[in-house]
Amino acid sequence: MVTGKDTGTVGDFFESYARILGLMLLGYILIMLFSTPSMIIAKSVTTIGTELSYDTGTELAVRTKIDFGSNAHMQAFTPQIGDWIWIGTDYADDSLKETLGADVLLLRRYSQPGKIIDLLLMQSHNRSSFHPPIVCYPALGYTIEEEGREFITLQNASWAADRWMQTNESVGAPTIAVKKLVVVKSSETGEIAERQVVLYFYVKGNVLAKDTVTMIRVSGCAPVTEQYDSLLNREKEFMAETFPYLFEMSEREPRIFTLLASGSLRDKGALLLLLLAPLAVIFYPELKAVKRRWTASKQQEE
């Protein structure tokens, strides 16, 4: 049972620190109002980026369209990407899975007349056993000749017609950053026998599977005695065309303040109460003093 003395002690404490408590409450409410619903609910955010263990500032928020951890989803992946046609054979086998440290893997070859590009989709459920391209290519006998980063523009094509890009014309075509490797394999005489241009990025950010690694990679063979620019541009275009089959852009959420202020009368009332609550706490000592004076004057009148 709470005694009058206890109640008085609690009341005195609250009155003494009302302003501090009110300002803290106001700060929390303002943070909440200028956050998005997903920030409050703490949904997992999926991003794509060039580095697995840290962010570079070039990450792009997306929603995945396929389950990279499902063999069935992988095998059902589209056989045609733009003008590129799957030649009908998957090249993934147990030895390649072991080399990459992958649990689920799809390796397909897409072709146009006189042009071939390989697409790799893979997921590993053990980060420690995963072998990134900078490790796996040397393990396969290649030498890394060049390492860098490229940017691919995702055009505002029909795949985005019913998403936020349509209603936000001020937003230009987004870009994704990808890692680039140029690797070569030499013959017994020391001459370059094969050159490949490789582009890849990681899908990351799922807090429910933080040890899972998902990677998207495209690669192709470049002439050993010529520049590889034409192949690089072809791979960038292919990856841009592949993107809408794998992902969709993450919608831009409005702030909670905007949702309440532009909502129904009940929403506006909730917003007003949220803003008034900390003010009531801040001015609690003054309100209590007014109540005391009112009570004293009533008692004198009686």
BANUKOL-98814 format. One line per field, with one value per residue (C-alpha): residue in one letter; x, y, z; residue number from 1. Coordinates in nm, 4 decimals. Layout:
% residues N
residuo (a ...)
c1 (X ...)
c2 (Y ...)
c3 (Z ...)
num (NUM ...)
END
This chain:
% residues 302
residuo (m v t g k d t g t v g d f f e s y a r i l g l m l l g y i l i m l f s t p s m i i a k s v t t i g t e l s y d t g t e l a v r t k i d f g s n a h m q a f t p q i g d w i w i g t d y a d d s l k e t l g a d v l l l r r y s q p g k i i d l l l m q s h n r s s f h p p i v c y p a l g y t i e e e g r e f i t l q n a s w a a d r w m q t n e s v g a p t i a v k k l v v v k s s e t g e i a e r q v v l y f y v k g n v l a k d t v t m i r v s g c a p v t e q y d s l l n r e k e f m a e t f p y l f e m s e r e p r i f t l l a s g s l r d k g a l l l l l l a p l a v i f y p e l k a v k r r w t a s k q q e e)
c1 (0.0000 0.1294 0.1150 0.0528 0.4159 0.5255 0.2879 0.4194 0.7763 0.6993 0.5053 0.7895 1.0405 0.8226 0.7653 1.1373 1.2400 0.9303 1.1087 1.3917 1.1496 0.9277 1.2162 1.3347 0.9825 0.9582 1.2889 1.1724 0.8436 1.0167 1.2561 0.9595 0.7598 1.0477 1.1210 0.9618 0.7323 0.9957 1.2502 1.0102 0.9016 1.2686 1.2175 1.5282 1.6722 1.8095 2.0836 2.3215 2.6836 3.0378 3.1802 3.0563 3.1941 3.1396 2.9421 3.0990 2.8216 2.7129 2.4637 2.1142 1.8050 1.6038 1.3429 1.4289 1.1928 1.3311 1.4469 1.8204 1.8237 1.5772 1.6969 1.3458 1.3427 1.6877 1.6018 1.2868 1.4873 1.3971 1.5482 1.5447 1.6857 1.6137 1.7656 1.9815 1.8711 1.9726 2.1400 1.9643 2.2413 2.3279 2.6956 2.6717 2.8109 2.9301 3.2943 3.2050 2.9865 3.2779 3.5196 3.2884 3.1709 2.8098 2.4984 2.2667 2.4084 2.2881 2.5370 2.3851 2.5206 2.3179 2.3903 2.3255 2.4648 2.8397 2.8186 2.8178 2.7860 2.7785 2.5435 2.6069 2.3558 2.4735 2.4125 2.6234 2.4914 2.8384 3.0313 3.3567 3.3507 3.2499 3.5180 3.4820 3.5964 3.9282 3.9997 3.8278 3.9763 4.3386 4.2358 4.1240 4.4611 4.3863 4.5913 4.4119 4.5259 4.2977 4.0591 3.8196 3.4602 3.2010 2.8616 2.5592 2.2617 1.9183 1.6967 1.3405 1.1939 0.8559 0.9520 0.9400 0.6164 0.3990 0.6491 0.7644 0.9785 0.6627 0.5206 0.8489 0.9627 1.2402 1.4264 1.6606 1.7560 1.9334 2.2783 2.4316 2.7980 2.9599 3.3055 3.5170 3.7911 4.0000 4.1646 4.3981 4.5201 4.8599 4.9714 5.2705 5.4852 5.3822 5.1610 4.8112 4.5714 4.2478 4.1202 3.7905 3.6066 3.4032 3.1381 2.9724 2.7948 2.6547 2.3025 2.3190 2.1400 1.9018 1.9305 1.7592 2.0396 2.3393 2.5877 2.4395 2.6265 2.4445 2.6352 2.5376 2.8110 2.8411 3.1506 3.2736 3.5858 3.7656 4.0208 4.3692 4.5307 4.2642 4.0911 3.8021 3.5860 3.3199 3.2792 3.2669 2.9885 2.8022 2.8205 2.7004 2.4015 2.3291 2.3439 2.1112 1.8628 1.8949 1.8252 1.4431 1.4181 1.5957 1.4951 1.2568 1.3324 1.2556 0.9720 1.0486 0.8447 0.6943 0.7753 0.5271 0.4656 0.3620 0.1356 -0.0453 -0.0633 -0.2112 -0.4368 -0.7870 -0.9186 -0.8332 -0.4727 -0.4434 -0.5830 -0.3250 -0.0491 -0.1768 -0.1884 0.1650 0.2920 0.0869 0.1843 0.5464 0.4331 0.1975 0.4901 0.7192 0.4647 0.3465 0.4908 0.3087 -0.0139 0.0149 0.0789 -0.2320 -0.4314 -0.3017 -0.4019 -0.7449 -0.7957 -0.6824 -0.9185 -1.2090 -1.1314 -1.1227 -1.4576 -1.6080)
c2 (0.0000 0.3480 0.5902 0.9658 1.0211 0.7989 0.9750 1.3115 1.2007 1.0813 1.4010 1.6203 1.4329 1.4630 1.8325 1.8980 1.7237 1.7915 2.0199 1.7727 1.4810 1.6862 1.7910 1.4299 1.3176 1.5962 1.4841 1.1223 1.2278 1.4541 1.1746 0.9420 1.1959 1.2628 0.8913 0.6579 0.3683 0.1079 0.2796 0.2467 -0.1074 -0.1960 -0.3834 -0.5338 -0.3232 -0.4985 -0.3136 -0.3879 -0.2793 -0.3563 -0.4552 -0.7324 -0.6343 -0.2568 0.0192 0.2482 0.5080 0.3872 0.1262 0.1216 0.0075 -0.2557 -0.5273 -0.8718 -1.0421 -1.3937 -1.6093 -1.6480 -1.9283 -2.1445 -2.3796 -2.3783 -1.9995 -2.0014 -2.2655 -2.0745 -1.7624 -1.6063 -1.7721 -1.4400 -1.1029 -0.8377 -0.9704 -1.2174 -1.5822 -1.8607 -2.1333 -2.4001 -2.5408 -2.4630 -2.4877 -2.5119 -2.8327 -2.9546 -2.8676 -2.5076 -2.4813 -2.6038 -2.3587 -2.0653 -2.1917 -2.1680 -2.3511 -2.2373 -2.1467 -2.0722 -2.0259 -1.9624 -1.8554 -1.6016 -1.5257 -1.2930 -1.3531 -1.3588 -1.2520 -1.4558 -1.3489 -1.5686 -1.4865 -1.6211 -1.5998 -1.7549 -1.7670 -1.9040 -1.9537 -1.9439 -1.6202 -1.7785 -2.0402 -1.7996 -1.7245 -1.3809 -1.3378 -1.1837 -1.5162 -1.7689 -1.6545 -1.6915 -2.0313 -2.1244 -2.0244 -1.6661 -1.3583 -1.0355 -0.7803 -0.4949 -0.4181 -0.1236 -0.0079 0.0750 0.2478 0.1172 0.3377 0.1805 0.3438 0.4441 0.1738 0.0009 -0.2192 0.0891 0.2294 0.1405 0.2257 0.5384 0.6556 0.7284 0.9596 1.1336 1.2873 1.4832 1.1598 1.0684 0.7203 0.5507 0.3983 0.0937 0.0524 -0.2779 -0.4235 -0.4831 -0.7397 -0.8070 -1.1472 -1.3349 -1.6905 -1.7594 -2.0483 -2.2676 -2.0321 -1.7350 -1.5714 -1.4562 -1.7262 -1.5914 -1.2606 -1.2180 -0.9051 -0.9611 -0.7395 -0.8270 -0.6910 -0.8216 -0.8310 -0.7638 -0.6271 -0.9057 -0.9038 -1.2441 -1.4027 -1.1871 -1.4635 -1.5224 -1.4028 -1.3366 -1.2350 -1.1425 -1.1711 -1.1357 -1.2221 -1.2654 -1.3373 -1.0408 -1.0487 -1.0932 -0.8466 -0.5731 -0.3334 -0.4755 -0.1599 -0.3026 -0.6127 -0.3984 -0.1819 -0.4928 -0.6441 -0.3204 -0.3101 -0.6772 -0.6238 -0.3239 -0.5388 -0.8190 -0.5924 -0.5716 -0.9519 -0.9655 -0.6482 -0.3592 -0.0191 0.0313 0.2791 0.6142 0.6277 0.9531 1.0683 0.9815 1.3557 1.3876 1.0826 1.2171 1.5803 1.4810 1.2086 1.2011 1.4197 1.1426 1.1355 1.5121 1.4801 1.2131 1.4428 1.7286 1.5065 1.3832 1.7413 1.8577 1.5667 1.6762 2.0399 1.9304 1.7614 2.0636 2.3048 2.0632 2.2748 2.5865 2.3926 2.2465 2.5935 2.7272 2.4372 2.5097 2.8787 2.7843 2.5313 2.7847 3.0522 2.8075 2.7129 3.0816 3.1419 2.8539)
c3 (0.0000 -0.0882 0.1999 0.1799 0.2644 -0.0236 -0.2600 -0.1490 -0.2046 -0.5575 -0.6274 -0.4987 -0.7136 -1.0239 -0.9583 -0.9115 -1.2327 -1.4429 -1.6889 -1.7488 -1.7884 -2.0182 -2.2418 -2.2654 -2.3582 -2.6164 -2.7688 -2.7960 -2.9550 -3.2086 -3.3029 -3.3516 -3.5558 -3.7942 -3.8400 -4.0945 -3.9953 -4.0873 -3.8596 -3.5654 -3.6457 -3.7081 -4.0330 -4.1866 -4.4667 -4.7737 -4.9568 -5.2401 -5.2293 -5.3358 -4.9970 -4.7737 -4.4338 -4.4389 -4.6106 -4.8681 -4.8882 -5.2336 -5.1099 -5.2586 -5.0649 -5.2517 -5.2069 -5.3405 -5.5837 -5.5525 -5.2639 -5.3156 -5.0585 -5.2551 -5.5285 -5.6752 -5.7041 -5.8587 -6.1172 -6.2128 -6.2963 -6.6317 -6.9417 -7.1307 -7.0231 -7.2845 -7.6072 -7.4174 -7.4339 -7.1951 -7.3996 -7.1915 -6.9727 -6.6096 -6.5267 -6.1498 -6.0024 -5.6645 -5.7329 -5.8195 -5.5098 -5.3010 -5.4669 -5.3958 -5.0569 -5.1804 -5.0608 -5.3411 -5.6790 -6.0308 -6.3160 -6.6572 -6.9926 -7.1885 -7.5510 -7.8402 -8.1893 -8.1396 -7.7728 -7.4501 -7.0860 -6.7750 -6.4870 -6.1375 -5.8509 -5.5275 -5.1551 -4.8732 -4.5220 -4.3728 -4.4153 -4.2989 -4.5763 -4.8548 -5.1141 -5.2777 -5.6403 -5.5336 -5.3593 -5.5837 -5.9167 -5.7970 -5.6578 -6.0110 -6.1586 -6.2601 -6.1853 -6.0930 -6.3499 -6.2458 -5.9605 -5.9380 -5.9204 -6.1844 -6.1725 -6.3594 -6.4393 -6.3951 -6.6525 -6.5580 -6.7785 -6.7733 -6.4776 -6.2532 -6.3974 -6.0999 -5.8279 -5.6496 -5.9402 -6.1367 -5.8705 -5.7918 -6.1178 -5.9466 -5.8783 -6.1611 -6.2702 -5.9786 -6.0086 -5.8453 -5.7639 -5.8612 -5.8091 -6.1203 -6.1659 -6.4752 -6.4423 -6.6762 -6.7083 -6.8652 -7.0806 -7.0074 -7.2161 -6.9987 -7.2601 -7.1688 -7.2832 -7.1357 -7.0000 -6.8152 -6.7057 -6.3909 -6.2307 -5.9014 -5.5952 -5.2676 -5.1307 -4.7595 -4.4565 -4.3526 -3.9733 -3.9513 -4.1527 -4.0686 -4.1490 -4.4961 -4.8048 -5.1327 -5.4452 -5.8012 -6.0644 -6.4415 -6.6396 -6.9947 -7.1953 -7.3498 -7.6339 -7.4905 -7.7323 -7.7403 -7.5052 -7.3033 -7.3052 -7.5358 -7.3172 -7.0024 -7.1453 -7.2611 -6.9120 -6.7507 -6.9853 -6.9165 -6.5403 -6.5674 -6.7626 -6.5058 -6.2080 -6.2422 -6.2436 -5.9080 -5.7237 -5.7087 -5.5700 -5.2028 -5.1641 -5.0046 -4.6891 -4.5610 -4.2081 -3.9346 -3.8833 -4.2493 -4.2269 -3.9194 -4.0372 -4.3727 -4.2337 -4.0920 -3.8106 -3.5656 -3.6943 -3.6523 -3.3000 -3.2172 -3.3461 -3.1293 -2.8182 -2.8835 -2.8938 -2.5932 -2.3645 -2.3040 -2.2648 -1.9873 -1.8123 -1.8600 -1.7139 -1.4440 -1.1551 -1.2808 -1.3324 -0.9835 -0.8350 -1.0092 -0.8675 -0.5157 -0.5401 -0.6733 -0.3926 -0.1303 -0.2622 -0.2589 0.0989 0.2034 0.0396 0.2367)
num (1 2 3 4 5 6 7 8 9 10 11 12 13 14 15 16 17 18 19 20 21 22 23 24 25 26 27 28 29 30 31 32 33 34 35 36 37 38 39 40 41 42 43 44 45 46 47 48 49 50 51 52 53 54 55 56 57 58 59 60 61 62 63 64 65 66 67 68 69 70 71 72 73 74 75 76 77 78 79 80 81 82 83 84 85 86 87 88 89 90 91 92 93 94 95 96 97 98 99 100 101 102 103 104 105 106 107 108 109 110 111 112 113 114 115 116 117 118 119 120 121 122 123 124 125 126 127 128 129 130 131 132 133 134 135 136 137 138 139 140 141 142 143 144 145 146 147 148 149 150 151 152 153 154 155 156 157 158 159 160 161 162 163 164 165 166 167 168 169 170 171 172 173 174 175 176 177 178 179 180 181 182 183 184 185 186 187 188 189 190 191 192 193 194 195 196 197 198 199 200 201 202 203 204 205 206 207 208 209 210 211 212 213 214 215 216 217 218 219 220 221 222 223 224 225 226 227 228 229 230 231 232 233 234 235 236 237 238 239 240 241 242 243 244 245 246 247 248 249 250 251 252 253 254 255 256 257 258 259 260 261 262 263 264 265 266 267 268 269 270 271 272 273 274 275 276 277 278 279 280 281 282 283 284 285 286 287 288 289 290 291 292 293 294 295 296 297 298 299 300 301 302)
END
